[in-house]
Amino acid sequence: MTEPIRVLVCDDQVLVRTGLVTIIDAQPDLEVVGECGDGQTAVELAGRLRPEVVVMDVRMPVLDGIEATRLLAGAGVPHPVKVLVVTTFNLDEYVYEALRAGASGFLLKDAPPSQLLHGIRTVATGAALLDPEVTRQLVGTYAARIRPAEGPPRDIPLTPRELEVLRLIANGLSNSEIAGTLVISQETVKTFVSRILAKLGLRDRVQAVVYAYRQGLVT
């Protein structure tokens, strides 16, 4: 048997936090290693407990979830932790800021428990928890802010086929949709995605989308 996924739960509402802990701890493949009610404590506990996934609220005292996410998973963090943001606030701005801060996924608190558990497992694998339609809406809204206003394009160390796959990812296509578009197997698509992330030093598909927009590969 593999070791359970280690999870840290951070939410300032005790009843909500208790519910999250109860749901997660009931799963044989998941283990809550700590819980807290503010972002600063989350950062401190993550450094000590080394969770694989942090379930993070947005609005909290001392340090909000966005800034805590930046400290846990943002650019330049030596040992980033995967963060799943779970909040009652579904404003696009929160989604965008959470993902810019380094979050790997975004869920609403009114999502059923099965989605929460699926989200934790998905994020733990290194995948991003945003379905293609959410990705399309998100980058469509914030594309102008993601792309740099000026500056020469940098060399992109990808083959033409990998660039093609990256563009399709940025347009919000799932692996199965990419496979259908390029007439290749889903396993081949997964291989391409892994190569793209490795070559570009990216953590997941969300970062790949942002990268593609920043480089002007999609409009």
C-alpha contacts under 8 A as a table, 3 or more apart, distances in Angstrom:
res1	aa1	res2	aa2	distance
3	E	29	D	7.30
4	P	28	P	7.02
4	P	29	D	4.36
4	P	30	L	4.78
4	P	31	E	5.91
5	I	29	D	6.14
5	I	30	L	4.71
5	I	31	E	5.94
5	I	51	P	7.85
5	I	52	E	6.37
5	I	53	V	7.61
5	I	121	R	7.81
5	I	124	A	7.38
6	R	30	L	6.27
6	R	31	E	5.05
6	R	32	V	5.99
6	R	33	V	6.07
6	R	50	R	7.85
6	R	51	P	4.77
6	R	52	E	5.22
6	R	53	V	6.51
7	V	30	L	7.08
7	V	31	E	5.88
7	V	32	V	4.68
7	V	33	V	5.80
7	V	34	G	7.23
7	V	51	P	5.23
7	V	52	E	6.08
7	V	53	V	4.96
7	V	54	V	5.70
7	V	55	V	7.19
8	L	32	V	5.79
8	L	33	V	5.77
8	L	34	G	4.96
8	L	35	E	5.65
8	L	42	A	7.75
8	L	46	A	7.32
8	L	51	P	5.96
8	L	53	V	6.44
8	L	54	V	4.69
8	L	55	V	6.15
9	V	17	R	6.91
9	V	20	L	7.39
9	V	21	V	6.87
9	V	32	V	7.24
9	V	34	G	6.46
9	V	35	E	4.65
9	V	36	C	6.53
9	V	54	V	5.93
9	V	55	V	4.85
9	V	56	M	6.44
10	C	17	R	7.01
10	C	35	E	5.64
10	C	36	C	4.90
10	C	37	G	5.47
10	C	38	D	6.52
10	C	39	G	7.15
10	C	42	A	6.28
10	C	54	V	7.31
10	C	55	V	6.02
10	C	56	M	5.02
10	C	57	D	6.18
11	D	14	V	7.18
11	D	16	V	7.12
11	D	17	R	5.46
11	D	35	E	7.98
11	D	36	C	6.45
11	D	37	G	4.80
11	D	38	D	6.61
11	D	56	M	6.50
11	D	57	D	5.19
11	D	60	M	7.14
12	D	17	R	7.28
12	D	36	C	7.23
12	D	37	G	3.89
12	D	38	D	5.94
12	D	57	D	7.72
12	D	60	M	5.82
12	D	61	P	7.49
13	Q	16	V	5.38
13	Q	17	R	6.05
13	Q	37	G	7.08
14	V	17	R	5.03
14	V	18	T	5.97
14	V	37	G	7.62
15	L	18	T	5.13
15	L	19	G	6.18
16	V	19	G	5.10
16	V	20	L	6.23
17	R	20	L	5.10
17	R	21	V	6.13
17	R	35	E	7.67
18	T	21	V	5.11
18	T	22	T	6.07
19	G	22	T	5.13
19	G	23	I	6.19
20	L	23	I	5.24
20	L	24	I	6.12
21	V	24	I	5.25
21	V	25	D	5.84
21	V	32	V	6.52
21	V	35	E	7.87
22	T	25	D	5.32
22	T	26	A	6.19
23	I	26	A	5.51
23	I	27	Q	7.35
23	I	113	P	7.00
24	I	27	Q	5.78
24	I	30	L	6.24
24	I	31	E	6.89
24	I	32	V	6.82
24	I	117	L	6.86
25	D	28	P	7.53
25	D	30	L	6.14
25	D	31	E	5.36
25	D	32	V	5.79
26	A	30	L	7.75
27	Q	30	L	5.35
27	Q	31	E	7.55
28	P	31	E	7.64
32	V	35	E	7.61
33	V	49	L	6.96
33	V	51	P	7.02
34	G	45	L	7.33
34	G	49	L	7.54
35	E	42	A	7.75
36	C	41	T	6.40
36	C	42	A	6.30
37	G	41	T	7.34
37	G	42	A	7.80
37	G	60	M	7.22
37	G	61	P	7.87
38	D	41	T	5.65
38	D	42	A	6.40
38	D	60	M	5.44
38	D	61	P	5.56
38	D	62	V	6.16
38	D	63	L	6.16
38	D	64	D	7.02
38	D	65	G	7.83
39	G	42	A	4.89
39	G	43	V	6.32
39	G	60	M	6.75
39	G	61	P	7.35
39	G	62	V	6.71
39	G	63	L	4.59
39	G	64	D	5.45
39	G	65	G	5.59
39	G	67	E	7.63
39	G	68	A	5.08
40	Q	43	V	5.25
40	Q	44	E	6.41
40	Q	62	V	6.43
40	Q	63	L	5.33
40	Q	68	A	6.58
41	T	44	E	5.01
41	T	45	L	5.96
42	A	45	L	5.15
42	A	46	A	5.93
42	A	68	A	7.27
43	V	46	A	5.19
43	V	47	G	6.35
43	V	68	A	6.32
43	V	71	L	7.07
43	V	72	L	6.43
44	E	47	G	5.28
44	E	48	R	6.57
45	L	48	R	5.07
45	L	49	L	5.72
45	L	50	R	7.78
46	A	49	L	5.24
46	A	50	R	5.17
46	A	51	P	6.07
46	A	54	V	7.93
46	A	72	L	7.86
46	A	81	V	7.93
47	G	50	R	5.80
51	P	54	V	6.73
51	P	81	V	7.28
52	E	81	V	6.14
52	E	82	K	6.26
52	E	124	A	6.42
53	V	81	V	6.33
53	V	82	K	4.88
53	V	83	V	5.58
53	V	84	L	6.97
53	V	120	I	6.82
53	V	123	V	7.26
53	V	124	A	6.17
54	V	81	V	7.18
54	V	82	K	6.34
54	V	83	V	4.76
54	V	84	L	6.07
55	V	83	V	6.08
55	V	84	L	4.89
55	V	85	V	5.87
55	V	86	V	6.53
55	V	120	I	7.87
56	M	65	G	6.05
56	M	69	T	7.82
56	M	83	V	6.73
56	M	84	L	6.03
56	M	85	V	4.67
56	M	86	V	5.79
56	M	87	T	7.86
57	D	60	M	7.02
57	D	64	D	7.94
57	D	65	G	5.52
57	D	85	V	5.84
57	D	86	V	5.30
57	D	87	T	5.31
58	V	64	D	5.83
58	V	65	G	4.12
58	V	66	I	6.05
58	V	85	V	7.02
58	V	86	V	7.38
58	V	87	T	6.02
58	V	94	Y	7.94
59	R	64	D	5.37
59	R	65	G	6.17
60	M	63	L	6.40
60	M	64	D	4.84
60	M	65	G	6.58
61	P	64	D	6.24
63	L	67	E	6.61
63	L	68	A	6.44
64	D	67	E	5.68
64	D	68	A	6.20
65	G	68	A	4.96
65	G	69	T	5.90
65	G	85	V	7.81
66	I	69	T	5.08
66	I	70	R	6.33
66	I	97	E	6.85
66	I	98	A	5.47
66	I	101	A	6.37
67	E	70	R	4.97
67	E	71	L	6.37
67	E	101	A	7.19
68	A	71	L	5.14
68	A	72	L	6.22
69	T	72	L	5.00
69	T	73	A	5.70
69	T	74	G	6.81
69	T	83	V	6.66
69	T	98	A	7.23
69	T	101	A	5.87
69	T	102	G	6.33
69	T	103	A	6.37
70	R	73	A	5.38
70	R	74	G	4.24
70	R	75	A	7.58
70	R	101	A	4.43
70	R	102	G	5.93
70	R	103	A	7.99
71	L	74	G	5.89
71	L	77	V	6.95
72	L	77	V	6.77
72	L	79	H	7.97
72	L	80	P	5.56
72	L	81	V	5.63
72	L	82	K	7.92
72	L	83	V	7.85
72	L	102	G	7.95
73	A	77	V	6.14
73	A	79	H	7.86
73	A	80	P	4.41
73	A	81	V	5.35
73	A	82	K	6.52
73	A	83	V	7.13
73	A	101	A	7.00
73	A	102	G	4.88
73	A	103	A	6.72
74	G	77	V	5.80
74	G	80	P	7.19
74	G	100	R	7.83
74	G	101	A	5.26
74	G	102	G	4.64
75	A	101	A	7.90
75	A	102	G	7.30
77	V	80	P	5.52
82	K	103	A	6.67
82	K	104	S	6.12
82	K	123	V	6.58
82	K	124	A	6.76
82	K	126	G	7.73
83	V	102	G	7.48
83	V	103	A	4.84
83	V	104	S	5.63
83	V	105	G	6.87
83	V	123	V	7.56
84	L	103	A	6.08
84	L	104	S	5.91
84	L	105	G	4.78
84	L	106	F	5.81
84	L	107	L	7.44
84	L	119	G	7.36
84	L	120	I	6.92
84	L	123	V	7.00
85	V	98	A	7.26
85	V	103	A	6.76
85	V	105	G	6.10
85	V	106	F	4.75
85	V	107	L	6.17
86	V	106	F	5.94
86	V	107	L	4.71
86	V	108	L	5.37
86	V	109	K	5.80
87	T	90	N	7.29
87	T	106	F	7.98
87	T	107	L	6.56
87	T	108	L	4.99
87	T	109	K	5.29
88	T	108	L	5.48
88	T	109	K	5.35
88	T	110	D	7.27
89	F	94	Y	7.34
89	F	108	L	7.13
90	N	94	Y	6.96
90	N	95	V	7.25
90	N	108	L	6.74
91	L	94	Y	5.50
91	L	95	V	6.75
92	D	95	V	5.08
92	D	96	Y	6.10
92	D	138	L	7.11
93	E	96	Y	5.12
93	E	97	E	6.00
94	Y	97	E	5.16
94	Y	98	A	5.87
95	V	98	A	5.23
95	V	99	L	6.21
95	V	106	F	6.67
95	V	138	L	7.96
96	Y	99	L	5.31
96	Y	100	R	6.11
96	Y	138	L	7.08
96	Y	142	Y	7.78
97	E	100	R	5.02
97	E	101	A	6.03
98	A	101	A	5.06
98	A	102	G	6.55
98	A	103	A	5.52
98	A	106	F	7.85
99	L	102	G	5.12
99	L	103	A	4.72
99	L	104	S	6.66
99	L	105	G	7.36
99	L	206	V	7.48
100	R	103	A	7.23
103	A	106	F	7.57
104	S	123	V	6.07
104	S	126	G	7.81
104	S	127	A	7.28
104	S	128	A	5.00
104	S	129	L	6.39
104	S	204	D	7.33
104	S	206	V	7.27
105	G	119	G	7.33
105	G	123	V	6.73
105	G	128	A	5.51
105	G	129	L	4.31
105	G	130	L	6.24
106	F	129	L	6.48
106	F	130	L	7.01
107	L	111	A	6.99
107	L	116	L	7.36
107	L	119	G	7.82
108	L	111	A	5.56
111	A	115	Q	6.19
111	A	116	L	6.93
112	P	115	Q	5.52
112	P	116	L	6.75
113	P	116	L	5.04
113	P	117	L	6.23
114	S	117	L	5.21
114	S	118	H	6.04
115	Q	118	H	4.95
115	Q	119	G	5.87
116	L	119	G	4.96
116	L	120	I	6.32
117	L	120	I	5.22
117	L	121	R	6.31
118	H	121	R	5.21
118	H	122	T	5.94
119	G	122	T	5.05
119	G	123	V	6.03
119	G	129	L	6.16
120	I	123	V	5.30
120	I	124	A	6.04
121	R	124	A	5.10
121	R	125	T	6.54
122	T	125	T	5.44
122	T	126	G	6.97
122	T	127	A	5.71
122	T	128	A	6.95
122	T	129	L	6.58
123	V	126	G	5.27
123	V	127	A	5.26
123	V	128	A	5.83
123	V	129	L	6.42
124	A	127	A	7.33
126	G	203	R	6.87
126	G	204	D	6.05
127	A	204	D	5.52
127	A	205	R	6.67
128	A	204	D	5.90
128	A	205	R	5.89
128	A	206	V	6.12
130	L	134	V	5.97
130	L	135	T	6.14
130	L	206	V	7.91
131	D	134	V	5.47
131	D	135	T	6.33
131	D	172	G	7.91
131	D	174	S	7.88
132	P	135	T	4.99
132	P	136	R	6.17
132	P	172	G	4.43
132	P	173	L	5.69
132	P	174	S	6.16
133	E	136	R	5.07
133	E	137	Q	6.24
133	E	172	G	6.56
134	V	137	Q	5.12
134	V	138	L	5.97
135	T	138	L	5.10
135	T	139	V	6.13
135	T	170	A	7.97
135	T	171	N	7.84
135	T	172	G	5.48
135	T	206	V	7.95
136	R	139	V	5.58
136	R	140	G	5.84
136	R	170	A	7.95
136	R	171	N	6.26
136	R	172	G	5.22
137	Q	140	G	5.08
137	Q	141	T	6.15
138	L	141	T	5.32
138	L	142	Y	6.27
139	V	142	Y	5.10
139	V	143	A	5.00
139	V	209	V	7.81
139	V	210	V	7.76
140	G	143	A	5.52
141	T	144	A	7.89
142	Y	145	R	5.26
142	Y	146	I	6.16
143	A	146	I	5.04
143	A	147	R	6.13
143	A	213	Y	6.50
143	A	219	T	7.61
144	A	147	R	5.48
144	A	148	P	7.88
145	R	148	P	7.29
146	I	210	V	6.49
146	I	213	Y	6.36
146	I	214	R	5.77
147	R	213	Y	5.42
147	R	214	R	3.92
147	R	215	Q	6.91
147	R	216	G	6.82
148	P	151	G	7.38
148	P	214	R	5.86
148	P	215	Q	8.00
153	P	215	Q	6.43
154	R	215	Q	7.54
157	P	199	K	6.85
157	P	200	L	7.44
158	L	161	R	7.89
158	L	162	E	5.64
158	L	163	L	5.97
158	L	196	I	7.10
158	L	199	K	7.41
159	T	162	E	5.10
159	T	163	L	6.19
160	P	163	L	5.06
160	P	164	E	6.22
161	R	164	E	4.97
161	R	165	V	6.33
162	E	165	V	5.04
162	E	166	L	6.11
162	E	192	F	6.26
162	E	193	V	7.91
162	E	196	I	6.55
163	L	166	L	4.96
163	L	167	R	6.19
164	E	167	R	5.24
164	E	168	L	6.42
165	V	168	L	5.11
165	V	169	I	6.21
165	V	178	I	7.19
165	V	189	V	7.79
165	V	192	F	7.20
165	V	193	V	7.45
166	L	169	I	5.03
166	L	170	A	6.17
166	L	193	V	7.68
166	L	196	I	7.39
166	L	208	A	7.15
166	L	209	V	7.72
166	L	212	A	7.04
167	R	170	A	5.03
167	R	171	N	6.23
167	R	212	A	6.83
167	R	217	L	6.49
167	R	218	V	6.32
168	L	171	N	4.99
168	L	172	G	6.59
168	L	173	L	5.71
168	L	178	I	6.58
169	I	172	G	5.24
169	I	173	L	5.29
169	I	174	S	7.00
169	I	178	I	7.76
169	I	205	R	7.27
169	I	208	A	7.53
169	I	209	V	6.55
170	A	173	L	7.41
170	A	208	A	7.02
170	A	209	V	4.38
170	A	210	V	7.66
170	A	212	A	6.29
170	A	213	Y	7.50
170	A	218	V	7.08
171	N	209	V	7.88
171	N	218	V	7.48
173	L	176	S	7.92
173	L	177	E	5.57
173	L	178	I	6.00
174	S	177	E	5.13
174	S	178	I	6.14
175	N	178	I	5.07
175	N	179	A	6.08
175	N	186	Q	6.05
175	N	189	V	6.18
175	N	190	K	7.06
176	S	179	A	5.01
176	S	180	G	6.24
176	S	186	Q	5.84
177	E	180	G	5.07
177	E	181	T	6.13
178	I	181	T	5.05
178	I	182	L	6.10
178	I	186	Q	7.93
178	I	189	V	7.06
179	A	182	L	5.36
179	A	183	V	5.46
179	A	184	I	4.88
179	A	185	S	5.49
179	A	186	Q	5.43
179	A	188	T	7.94
179	A	189	V	6.24
180	G	183	V	4.97
180	G	184	I	6.75
180	G	185	S	7.99
184	I	188	T	6.51
184	I	189	V	7.22
185	S	188	T	5.20
185	S	189	V	6.47
186	Q	189	V	4.91
186	Q	190	K	6.20
187	E	190	K	5.03
187	E	191	T	6.31
188	T	191	T	5.04
188	T	192	F	6.30
189	V	192	F	5.04
189	V	193	V	6.15
190	K	193	V	5.05
190	K	194	S	6.15
191	T	194	S	5.17
191	T	195	R	6.23
192	F	195	R	5.12
192	F	196	I	6.12
193	V	196	I	5.11
193	V	197	L	6.21
194	S	197	L	5.28
194	S	198	A	6.12
195	R	198	A	5.09
195	R	199	K	5.98
196	I	199	K	5.26
196	I	200	L	6.09
197	L	200	L	5.34
197	L	201	G	5.72
197	L	202	L	4.76
197	L	203	R	6.48
197	L	204	D	6.77
197	L	205	R	7.85
197	L	208	A	7.07
198	A	201	G	5.10
198	A	202	L	6.48
199	K	202	L	7.88
202	L	207	Q	6.02
202	L	208	A	6.54
203	R	207	Q	6.51
204	D	207	Q	5.58
204	D	208	A	6.47
205	R	208	A	4.77
205	R	209	V	6.20
206	V	209	V	5.13
206	V	210	V	6.40
207	Q	210	V	5.09
207	Q	211	Y	6.00
208	A	211	Y	4.99
208	A	212	A	6.14
209	V	212	A	5.18
209	V	213	Y	6.40
210	V	213	Y	5.24
210	V	214	R	6.13
211	Y	214	R	5.06
211	Y	215	Q	6.19
212	A	215	Q	5.24
212	A	216	G	6.24
212	A	217	L	5.20
212	A	218	V	6.44
213	Y	216	G	5.01
213	Y	217	L	5.98
213	Y	218	V	5.78
213	Y	219	T	7.10
214	R	217	L	7.75
216	G	219	T	6.74
